[in-house]
Amino acid sequence: MSDDGKNRWRSRTRAVRAGLDRSPHGETSEALFLNSGFVYDTAEQAEARFLGDDEGFIYSRYGNPTVAMFEERLAQLDGSEACFATASGMAAVFAALLCQLQSGDHVVASRALFGSCHYILTQLPPRYGIEVDLVDGADLSQWQDKIKDGTKVVFFETPSNPTLDLIDLKAVIDLAHDVDARVVVDNVFSTPILQRPADYGADVVVYSGTKHMDGQGRILGGAVLSSQAFITDHLMNFMRHTGPAMSAFNAWILLKGLETMELRLAEQCRNAQTIAEMLEAQDAVERVLYPGLKSFPQYALAQAQMTAGGSVITFDLRGGKDEAFRFLNGLQIVDISNNLGDAKSLITHPATTTHRAVGPEERAKVGIGDGMVRLSVGLEDPEDLMEDLGAALNRINDVI
C-alpha cells in the first residue's frame, strides 16, 4: 500500500498495522529479533553504516528491527514525526529533559508530578547549574510569571499523578513558544487515544509503555516522541551513549499491547466513569477526582482536550492514613499495587508509596493527603468492582 493510503488510516488500524515490517519469511505477527549485534557484508559496509551513509542496524543499543516497528507504530498513533524507545518511562523523562539542557538553562515545570519526575526535576538539574521553577499547573498566571526570555524547557503531566490536575495544553504551549522554549509533555495517563499533545504543538511527548500500552503488567518500557530533527540533534547520541535502550522482547510485547489498547481503554474509561459516580455517593468518601465527573474542578477543560475521563480515579477518604489502610486491606478483588493502566484494577496510597519521597510539605502543596487513594480501574465487571469497593468502604463507616 502507498504511504498516502497508510496516512489515511484511523487509529485502530494504525494500532494493528503501522510500522509492520515483515521479514522475507512473511510472518503474520511481528518478528522478534533477539540479537545484540548485526553483521556486515564487507568492511566498507560497516564503515558506511557507522558514518550513517548506509541504512541498517549496528547494535541493539542503537536500534533493533523489532524496536523500530514499535517506534513507528507509536509515532503514528501519537501524531508525531519520530519516536525513540527507552527502557522505562522514567528513562524517557530523564532523556527527554537532560539531552537538551546544560548549565545556565532555565526550566519551568508543574508542581503536580509523579514522585520520580519530581526527583528528576528538583534534585538533578541543580547539580549541573540548571535552574528549575515549579508552578501550580492549573493556574495560568503562574506559568505567565515564571516562563521568561531564556526559559529553555517547560515540562508537565496532564492529567497529573495522582491528583489528576489538568494543564491547558494550548495556553501553556503558546506561552512557552512565545519565548522559544520547548514543551515536554508526559501523556502517560491519557495515552494518544484520549489526548494528543502534539496536536496542540507540544515539541516532545513522553510515555511509560509499562502502563496502558502493555496493559497486563508484564514489562517495562518508555518512549520519547518528537520531530526527527530533535531526535537526531539532541536525543539520539544521548540515548546511544548512556544506554537506556528498550529490549527487543519488551518492544514485541508492546507492539501486541498497542493492538488492543484502544479497545481496553474504552472499556476501562466506561468502568471508571460508573465507579466514580458510585464513589461520589458514599458517606466514607470526602472527595472524588475524575475528569469525567461534572463535579471535577476542570471538567470543561477535560471535555475540551480529552476524549474521555481516563482509567484512573483519585479520592479522599474521611479520616487519614489509618482509615485509608483499613479500606485498602478490606478489598478482595482490587489489588494493592502502585502500577496503573493494567487489565486488573489496582489501588495505592500515594502518601506512603509513589509520593512518599516527595515529603509531607510538598505533598500538601499539591493536595495529597493521608486519606487519598488512587484507583486504576481495570477490565473486571464494574458491578463486582463496586461491590468490592462498597464492602471495603463499610469498614470505614464502622469507625468514623
C-alpha positions in Angstrom: 0.0 0.0 0.0 1.2 3.5 -0.7 2.2 5.9 2.0 -0.8 8.1 1.1 -3.1 5.2 1.8 -1.5 4.5 5.2 -1.7 8.2 6.1 -5.5 7.9 5.9 -5.7 5.0 8.4 -7.7 5.6 11.5 -6.2 5.0 15.0 -7.4 1.4 15.4 -5.9 0.4 12.1 -2.6 2.1 12.9 -2.5 0.3 16.2 -2.6 -3.1 14.4 -0.7 -2.4 11.2 1.5 0.7 11.5 5.2 0.0 11.3 4.8 -3.6 10.3 8.0 -4.7 8.6 7.8 -8.4 7.6 11.0 -10.4 7.1 11.4 -12.5 3.9 9.7 -15.3 5.7 6.3 -13.4 5.6 5.3 -14.0 9.2 1.8 -12.8 10.3 2.9 -11.5 13.7 5.7 -9.0 14.1 9.1 -10.8 14.2 11.1 -10.8 17.4 14.8 -10.0 16.8 16.5 -11.3 19.9 20.0 -10.3 18.9 22.5 -7.7 20.3 24.5 -7.1 17.1 24.4 -7.3 13.3 26.9 -8.4 10.6 28.0 -6.6 7.5 28.8 -7.9 4.0 32.1 -6.0 3.8 34.3 -3.8 5.9 33.3 -1.0 3.7 29.7 -1.5 4.5 30.5 -1.5 8.3 32.3 1.8 7.8 29.4 3.3 5.8 26.9 2.1 8.4 28.8 3.9 11.2 29.1 7.0 9.1 25.4 7.0 8.5 25.8 6.6 4.8 24.3 3.1 4.7 20.8 2.4 6.2 20.7 -0.5 8.6 21.3 -1.6 12.1 24.5 -1.6 14.0 23.9 -2.6 17.6 20.7 -3.1 19.5 21.6 -0.3 22.0 21.4 1.9 18.9 18.4 0.3 17.2 16.7 -3.0 16.6 14.2 -4.1 13.9 11.5 -5.1 16.5 12.0 -1.9 18.4 11.9 0.1 15.2 8.4 -1.4 14.5 7.2 -0.3 17.9 8.6 3.2 17.4 6.9 3.7 14.1 3.6 2.4 15.3 3.6 4.6 18.4 4.7 7.7 16.3 1.7 7.2 14.0 -0.7 6.8 16.9 0.7 9.9 18.6 0.8 12.1 15.6 4.5 12.7 16.0 7.2 12.6 13.3 9.6 10.3 15.1 10.0 8.1 18.2 12.9 6.7 20.3 12.0 3.8 22.6 13.5 3.6 26.1 13.9 1.0 28.8 11.3 2.6 31.0 9.0 5.6 31.3 11.4 7.3 33.7 14.3 6.8 31.3 12.1 8.6 28.7 11.5 11.6 31.0 15.2 11.8 32.0 16.5 11.5 28.5 13.9 14.0 27.0 15.0 16.6 29.5 18.7 16.1 30.1 19.6 15.6 26.4 18.7 19.2 25.7 19.8 21.0 28.9 23.1 22.5 30.0 24.5 24.7 32.8 22.7 28.0 32.9 19.4 26.9 31.4 16.0 27.5 32.9 13.2 25.1 33.3 9.6 25.7 34.4 7.5 22.6 35.5 4.2 21.9 37.0 4.4 21.1 40.7 2.0 18.2 40.5 4.3 15.5 39.3 4.8 11.7 39.8 7.3 11.2 42.6 10.2 10.1 40.3 9.5 13.0 37.9 9.7 15.4 40.9 13.1 13.9 41.8 14.4 14.4 38.3 13.2 18.0 38.2 14.2 19.1 41.7 17.3 17.0 42.6 19.3 16.5 39.4 19.3 19.8 37.5 20.7 21.9 40.3 23.8 19.7 40.4 24.5 20.9 36.9 23.7 24.5 37.3 20.2 24.3 35.8 17.5 26.5 37.4 14.1 24.9 37.9 10.9 26.8 38.9 7.8 24.8 39.9 4.3 26.3 39.4 0.7 25.3 40.2 -0.1 24.0 36.8 -3.8 24.8 36.8 -3.0 28.5 37.5 -2.2 30.1 34.1 -0.9 33.3 35.8 1.9 31.3 37.5 3.1 30.0 34.1 2.9 33.6 32.8 5.0 34.7 35.7 7.7 32.1 35.5 8.1 31.5 31.8 10.5 34.2 30.6 13.1 35.0 28.0 15.8 32.4 28.4 13.5 29.6 29.5 14.7 26.5 27.7 12.2 23.8 28.6 8.6 23.7 30.0 7.5 20.3 31.5 4.3 19.0 32.8 2.0 16.0 33.2 -1.7 16.2 32.2 -3.6 14.7 33.9 -1.1 14.7 36.8 -0.3 11.8 39.1 -2.2 11.3 41.4 -4.4 14.4 41.7 -5.4 14.4 38.0 -4.8 18.2 37.7 -5.1 19.2 34.1 -2.9 21.7 32.2 -4.4 23.8 29.5 -2.3 22.5 26.6 -2.9 25.2 24.1 -2.4 28.1 26.6 0.8 26.9 28.2 2.3 25.7 24.9 1.6 29.1 23.4 3.3 30.8 26.4 6.4 28.6 26.0 6.6 29.1 22.3 6.4 32.9 22.7 9.9 32.7 24.3 11.1 29.8 22.1 11.0 27.3 24.9 10.5 23.6 24.1 7.5 21.9 25.7 7.8 18.4 27.0 4.5 16.7 28.0 4.2 13.5 30.0 1.0 12.0 28.4 1.0 8.6 30.2 -2.4 8.9 31.9 -4.2 9.8 28.7 -2.3 7.8 26.1 -2.5 9.0 22.5 -6.0 7.6 22.4 -7.5 10.1 24.8 -5.3 13.1 24.1 -2.5 14.0 21.6 -0.4 16.9 22.9 1.5 17.0 19.6 -1.8 18.3 18.0 -1.6 21.3 20.3 2.0 22.0 19.4 3.9 20.1 22.1 7.5 19.7 21.0 8.2 16.4 22.9 5.8 13.8 24.3 6.9 11.1 26.7 5.2 7.8 27.7 5.6 4.9 30.0 4.8 1.9 28.0 4.6 0.0 31.2 1.1 1.3 31.8 -1.8 1.2 29.3 0.4 0.2 26.3 1.3 -3.1 27.8 -1.8 -3.2 29.9 -1.1 -6.5 31.6 1.8 -5.8 34.0 4.4 -7.7 32.1 7.3 -5.4 31.1 8.9 -2.0 31.4 9.2 0.4 28.6 9.0 4.0 27.6 9.2 6.3 24.6 10.2 9.9 23.6 8.3 11.3 20.6 9.2 14.5 18.7 10.4 15.8 15.4 13.1 13.9 13.6 15.4 16.9 14.0 15.1 16.8 17.8 15.7 13.0 17.9 18.7 13.4 15.6 20.2 16.6 17.0 19.6 16.0 20.8 18.3 12.6 21.8 20.0 10.0 19.6 23.6 10.3 20.8 22.4 10.8 24.4 20.5 7.5 24.2 23.2 5.6 22.3 25.9 6.5 24.7 24.1 6.4 28.0 22.3 3.1 27.2 18.7 3.1 28.4 17.6 1.2 25.3 14.4 -0.8 25.1 14.9 -4.6 24.7 13.5 -6.3 21.6 11.4 -8.6 23.7 9.7 -5.7 25.5 9.1 -3.9 22.2 7.4 -7.0 20.9 5.2 -7.2 23.9 4.3 -3.5 23.5 3.6 -4.0 19.8 1.0 -6.6 20.7 -0.3 -4.3 23.5 -0.9 -1.4 21.2 -3.1 -3.6 19.0 -5.7 -3.8 21.8 -5.0 -0.6 23.8 -7.9 1.5 22.3 -10.4 -1.3 23.0 -9.1 -1.9 26.5 -9.0 1.8 27.4 -12.5 2.4 26.1 -13.9 -0.2 28.5 -11.7 1.0 31.3 -13.0 4.5 30.9 -16.6 3.3 30.9 -15.9 1.3 34.1 -14.1 4.3 35.7 -17.0 6.7 34.9 -19.5 4.3 36.5 -17.3 3.7 39.6 -16.5 7.4 40.0 -20.2 8.2 40.1 -20.8 5.5 42.6 -18.0 6.8 44.9 -19.4 10.3 45.0 -22.5 8.9 46.8 -20.5 7.2 49.5 -20.5 8.6 53.1 -17.0 7.5 53.7 -15.7 9.4 50.7 -14.9 13.0 51.2 -13.9 14.0 47.6 -13.7 12.2 44.2 -11.4 13.5 41.5 -12.2 12.2 38.0 -12.1 14.3 34.8 -15.3 12.7 33.6 -17.4 13.9 36.5 -19.2 17.2 36.3 -18.0 18.0 39.8 -14.4 17.8 38.7 -12.9 21.3 39.1 -11.6 21.3 35.5 -14.4 19.4 33.8 -14.8 22.0 31.0 -11.1 21.7 30.1 -11.3 17.9 30.3 -14.2 18.0 27.8 -12.2 20.3 25.5 -8.9 18.4 25.3 -9.6 14.8 26.3 -12.0 12.3 24.6 -12.8 10.5 27.9 -12.0 10.8 31.6 -9.4 8.1 31.7 -8.9 4.9 33.7 -7.7 6.5 37.0 -9.9 7.8 39.8 -8.4 9.5 42.9 -10.5 10.0 46.0 -10.1 11.2 49.6 -11.4 9.1 52.4 -12.8 10.6 55.6 -10.1 10.2 58.2 -6.4 9.7 57.4 -3.8 7.0 56.9 -5.4 4.5 59.3 -8.8 4.7 57.5 -7.1 4.5 54.1 -5.2 1.4 55.1 -8.3 -0.1 56.7 -10.1 0.4 53.3 -7.2 -1.0 51.2 -6.9 -4.0 53.4 -10.6 -4.7 53.1 -10.5 -5.1 49.3 -10.9 -8.6 47.9 -10.8 -8.0 44.1 -8.8 -4.8 43.7 -5.1 -5.4 44.2 -2.9 -3.1 46.3 -0.2 -2.0 43.7 1.5 1.2 42.6 1.2 0.4 38.9 -1.7 1.6 36.7 -3.3 1.1 33.3 -3.5 -2.7 33.9 -6.3 -5.1 32.9 -6.5 -5.7 36.7 -7.9 -3.0 38.9 -5.1 -1.6 41.2 -5.1 0.8 44.1 -2.4 2.6 46.0 -1.9 5.1 48.9 0.3 7.8 47.3 1.5 9.4 50.5 3.2 6.2 51.5 4.2 4.8 48.1 4.5 6.7 44.8 4.9 10.1 46.5 6.5 9.1 49.8 9.9 10.6 48.9 8.4 13.9 47.9 7.9 14.8 51.6 4.8 16.0 53.5 5.3 19.7 52.8 5.4 19.2 49.0 2.6 16.7 49.1 0.4 19.3 51.0 1.1 21.9 48.3 -0.4 19.6 45.6 -3.2 18.3 47.7 -2.0 14.8 48.5 -3.3 14.0 52.0 -3.1 10.9 54.2 -6.6 9.9 53.3 -6.1 10.0 49.5 -6.1 6.8 47.4 -5.5 6.3 43.7 -7.6 3.7 41.9 -6.6 2.4 38.4 -9.8 0.8 37.0 -9.3 -2.4 35.1 -11.4 -4.7 32.9 -13.4 -6.6 35.6 -17.1 -6.4 35.7 -17.9 -3.0 37.2 -20.6 -4.4 39.3 -18.1 -6.7 41.0 -15.7 -3.8 41.5 -18.4 -1.6 43.0 -19.4 -4.4 45.4 -15.8 -4.8 46.4 -15.2 -1.1 46.9 -18.5 -0.7 48.8 -17.7 -3.5 51.2 -14.3 -2.1 52.0 -15.8 1.4 52.5 -18.2 -0.1 55.0 -15.2 -0.9 57.1 -14.5 2.8 57.4 -18.1 3.6 58.1 -17.9 1.4 61.1 -15.2 3.5 62.7 -15.9 7.1 61.6 
